[in-house]
Amino acid sequence: MAVPALFIVAFPLAFISAFHSPAPNEVTMTVVGPQAVATEVADSLDKTKEFQVTHTDVVEEAESDVKDRRAVGSLLITMHEDPTQGPETITAYVGSGNGPSTVAVIRAAAEKVAGELDVPLTVKDIAPVATKDPMGSNLFYLLIYSTVGAFMLVIVLAETAPGTRARTMFAVVGVGSILIPPLVFGLSAFFVGDYGASFGAIASVLAVDALYVFTIGSIAILMHEFLGGSLLLGVLLLAIFFNVPSSGGPVPFALLPDFWQSIHSFSFGAGAMEAFRGLVYFDGHGVSRWILQLAAWAVAVPGAVAIVALSKSNHRMRNELTLMKRKARKRGVNVATVADATSSTGELMEGKVR
């Protein structure tokens, strides 16, 4: 009953808490224009918890901040030739590749400012989602398919061959890391194509996905070392209920509650999801930070598996040595002699473990 109970409890706690009411939460925005006007606009937006605003008079930064993913959106305030006449137009720069819902947030803020200044508004999407992916959701599905494929490799292996060692599981996960990304991407390409991205961008996405598959598989192996046959419980908690809401896939980071934004800043799913978006829609800008975040998990989790496996081996050897000493006492054998023998045996066993 543990697995059904986990689903019943964890789904509302994780998914509904993250997705029940998407709203702007410290959305990064740049306001560009003459200091007198831009400062006032920026301050009016920044005083709320909805936006985190910077302002500048460098016109090029209106577009570059969004393209480089330093900001979710920006407002460019253009003045009349005669400054005394005030602002002439406002251009809002957005990137629906961050998630189409972020466009609505920036547009709403821009419309409010344009109404207050009584000027026309133009919206430019400089990182549009693919035509066949208008909801911008298919990269998230790639993440989900890869997640399930990765941990099912370990679960099936643990069920069909319970005595499989961790190193063998890692070998299987390594093969899966090579095969799963092109398989799931290729199948989805029948419907959504290549997102209009270059061959290099798609190859990079597959490489990131391979690292992600290896990370999820490693987490499943770690749960197997901790929980044995009950590894599904740990896998679901980490790979689904911790990972999916914080990834920024279903609801972009800018619209998540505080708790899930904090998880997003270090989770492995967010590392993969934001790298996917950056590579496909933003020409690779800003992806290094997310790939490093994912890579840190890909290194740390196998390290944890090694520590757990060594600890279990040492514990098993201590129990065996203790049992040998007890048997020796019952038979009246000199314990010191047994200690010497078991010490040599322990060294041999430890050598095998190493």
Protein Blocks (a to p, Z undefined) as FASTA:
>chain_A
ZZmmmmmmmmmmmmmmmmmmgcdehiacdddddfklmmmmmmmmmmpmkbccdddfbfkl
mmmmmmnopafbdcdddddfblmnopfbdcddddfknopklmmmmmmmmmmmmmmnopac
ddddfbdcdfklmnopmmmmmmmmmmmmmmmmmmmmmmmmmmbcfklmmmmmmmmmmmmm
mmmmmmmmmmnonnopafklmmmmmmmmmmmmmmmmmmmmmmmmmnommlmmmmmmmmmm
mmmmmnommpgfklgcfklmmmmmmpmklmmmmmmmmmmmnnopaklmmmmmmmmmmmmm
mmmmmmmmmmmmmmmmmmmmmmmmmmmmmnopafklmmmmmmmmmmmmmmmmZZ
